[in-house]
Amino acid sequence: MGVWVTTTRTGMFSALRIGEFRALWLAEAISVAGDQLAKVALALAVYSRTGSALLTAVVYALSFLPALAGGLGLSQLADRYPRRTVLVGGSAVQAVLVGLMSIPGMPLAAMCVLLVGVGIAQAPALAAQNAMTRDVIVDDELYFRSQDLRGVTTNTVQLLGLAGAGLLVTLVGSSRALFIDALTFVFAAALVWFQVRHRPAAADGAQHIGWSGGARYLWSQPRLRTMLGLSWLVGLAVVPEGLAAPLARQIGVGPAAVGWLLAADPLGYVIGTFLLSHFVPTARRQRLVGVLAIASLVVLLPFVVRPALGLALALLAVAGATGAYQITVGASLNSWVPNEVRGGVFGVARTGLRVSQGLGVAAGGAVAEGLGSATGAITIAALVGVLLAIPMAASWRKLFQPGAGEMQNV
């Protein structure tokens, strides 16, 4: 399956003229905002009860682990059942579970079990939402711009949400903050149910695909494997994020700078997405994926000289801006895979992305500990990433060579 290539220039906000997409976009933004509030509320609730930083970190990790397992095992629900039903059902389940977590005095063990359930329910809902956006927007240029808008929105909401969540939780308390998060899921579910029309299951009449159909299709396509390889390099590009605290100490700035170091990459990502969306046509963006993947790692190599804070922030912002190629990867993936396995493919791709980030941060921390240098670990991660990215980018470029079957048709 290929990408339809058009030459129409479309603004990033043009997709909002489509009512169904507008509902999906707003529902996602509200849910993301609620999630940031819940993260802070849960962390403060656990820490206030136990006083243990370790237990707080373990509970926070529980929000990721079931989502990874669900991404591989349950994302196929978005193909086997109507996607609106899967999204609304997943949001409803999350609303109930988070609502139970918000009950004052809820035992910590019960909260952990409920949190695992939230992560499991989230996986098929995200897969359905991602696949349904492609169902709603059939024009390719407009679809790519819609994904740019989603990327800018979610990153902006995450930044603003985390910035304001601490204050809100302080004002209303952890239980009420969790209840507000539960309400965001209710609102998102209602918005999708009433504003997005019902469509039959994508895999109707294709039951032979099976539960592993998405993964099997993904690994059977060399171009998709190359694309995912370039995408999963983010596991090395994200190393500075995991080392923000020791990096701040090493370059001689105070703890207050940790927040700046963490914000530089997502801020650059938003700027890069905006620039790509407004100035680079879709077909060219696809060709640039390999180059941008390399650039997102090359720009981290100057950390070898232990840059001052200003230069470090600039480097991280540029890394985030070039890392905006990830949106092009996701949009291309949704356009290149058959509709009946789109949810399953998304689950594999997202799970691999999250695993690569986790392993990258863990490995970066181990290297920094061994070297006694955060900047040294960042430099090594960047160098390894560049060496991996170059052959992948070369393979990617060959896909768009004249006579190599440039992908312009389904």
Sequence and secondary structure as in RCSB ss.txt:
>XXXX:A:sequence
MGVWVTTTRTGMFSALRIGEFRALWLAEAISVAGDQLAKVALALAVYSRTGSALLTAVVYALSFLPALAGGLGLS
QLADRYPRRTVLVGGSAVQAVLVGLMSIPGMPLAAMCVLLVGVGIAQAPALAAQNAMTRDVIVDDELYFRSQDLR
GVTTNTVQLLGLAGAGLLVTLVGSSRALFIDALTFVFAAALVWFQVRHRPAAADGAQHIGWSGGARYLWSQPRLR
TMLGLSWLVGLAVVPEGLAAPLARQIGVGPAAVGWLLAADPLGYVIGTFLLSHFVPTARRQRLVGVLAIASLVVL
LPFVVRPALGLALALLAVAGATGAYQITVGASLNSWVPNEVRGGVFGVARTGLRVSQGLGVAAGGAVAEGLGSAT
GAITIAALVGVLLAIPMAASWRKLFQPGAGEMQNV
>XXXX:A:secstr
           GGGGGGSHHHHHHHHHHHHHHHHHHHHHHHHHHHHHHHH  HHHHHHHHHTTTHHHHHHHHHTT
THHHHS HHHHHHHHHHHHHHHHHHHTSTT  HHHHHHHHHHHHHHHHHHHHHHHHHHHHH   HHHHHHHHHHH
HHHHHHHHHHHHHHHHHHHHHH HHHHHHHHHHHHHHHHHHHHHHS     TTTT GGG TTHHHHHHHH HHHH
HHHHHHHTHHHHTHHHHTHHHHHHHTT  TTHHHHHHHHHHHHHHHHHHHHHHHS HHHHHHTHHHHHHHHHHTT
GGGGG   HHHHHHHHHHHHHHTTHHHHHHHHHHHHS GGGHHHHHHHHHHHHHHHHHHHHHHHHHHHHHHT HH
HHHHHHHHHHHHHHHHHHHHHHHTTSTTS      
